Amino acid sequence: MNQFEGIICGDMDIVLDDLIRQGEKYDLILTDPPYNINKDFGNDSDKLSIEDFVEKSSERIRKLKEVLTPTGSIIWFGIHDYICYIQIAMYNAGLYYRRLNIWHYENGFSRSQKEPATHYEPFLWFSNHPKKWTYNVDEVRVPYKSTERLKSPVKYKGKDGSTKIWQPNPKGSMRGDVWDFPTLAGKRFEKEKTEHPTQKPESLITELIKAFCPMQDGIFNGRILDPFHGSGTLGVCCEKLNAAGNKITWTGIELEQRWCDIANARLEALKDTRGDDE
Ligand SMILES: C[S@@+](CC[C@H](N)C(=O)[O-])C[C@H]1O[C@@H](n2cnc3c(N)ncnc32)[C@H](O)[C@@H]1O
């Protein structure tokens, strides 16, 4: 295990410079940074002026590009108000647009009756290479919504010009760019939810790892970085996948000791359920 694997409790702006100096490279940067909406993480990171938010985000994205492998990707969560600034910063950093995705949920809280209730958070996918990247289409297929198309044959022209009949993929339909996963609100997520104010659901983060982490010999085998690790969801999801036989190495950087402690406790709880004696 190298010194940068696992949880690093520190300032990502400082740790990132170390990662660059040491020549560390990641296949995937999957992160949920402060959205700049005034949340209390125990620091002022979510309370910047727009100018500072744009400047800081742009500098971080420029530097994060330096730790991406040539075919690596960045997945970056944001909020509808400000995701535009992040998208521009990604273009300016020389990254390549792949998709503006939507995390869709219906069990969020509504904060105002003067506007529609919030049912989504956008997240951007940019790649480091214009033509090469990882997307594991078969790992994230979803059930077909209806069998209507099967009632009469659907014909299409194949590449060789011959007429073909469409057959459903036995692994399911291609996932779309709207990712449906409930937030951790309510009693049914009591066990998963920690005190962190913006903890992401493991279901969503696991699905993203499956979609974007490189595979080798049928297992997930890549390096993932989350520079805003919070309560440690990324690490927990990677370790659960590793317990099922995958070989993901990961780094999670978090500024606040309180959230690092929670992340460590979540990892320890996993070991307890697995009966590890390390
Ligand atoms: C949106 S939260 C991440 C939540 C995480 N996805 C989870 O599931 O728990 C963003 C986190 O970034 C942390 N943070 C803010 N500035 C940071 C910095 N400069 N270095 C490292 N972490 C930072 C905050 O303390 C906060 O916990």
The ligand as an ORCA input file, in Angstrom:
! r2SCAN-3c Opt
* xyz 0 1
  C     -20.067     17.608     -0.204
  S     -19.023     17.055      1.043
  C     -18.605     15.405      0.540
  C     -19.551     14.361      1.077
  C     -19.178     12.952      0.690
  N     -19.438     12.696     -0.711
  C     -19.932     11.938      1.527
  O     -20.636     11.063      0.980
  O     -19.835     12.012      2.756
  C     -17.579     17.977      0.736
  C     -16.487     17.752      1.763
  O     -15.315     18.450      1.318
  C     -14.584     18.835      2.479
  N     -13.598     19.865      2.106
  C     -13.808     21.184      1.898
  N     -12.658     21.814      1.563
  C     -11.709     20.851      1.548
  C     -10.305     20.872      1.292
  N      -9.669     22.019      0.964
  N      -9.620     19.709      1.384
  C     -10.262     18.550      1.702
  N     -11.584     18.476      1.972
  C     -12.296     19.607      1.893
  C     -15.671     19.318      3.416
  O     -15.211     19.340      4.761
  C     -16.801     18.290      3.155
  O     -16.777     17.241      4.095
*
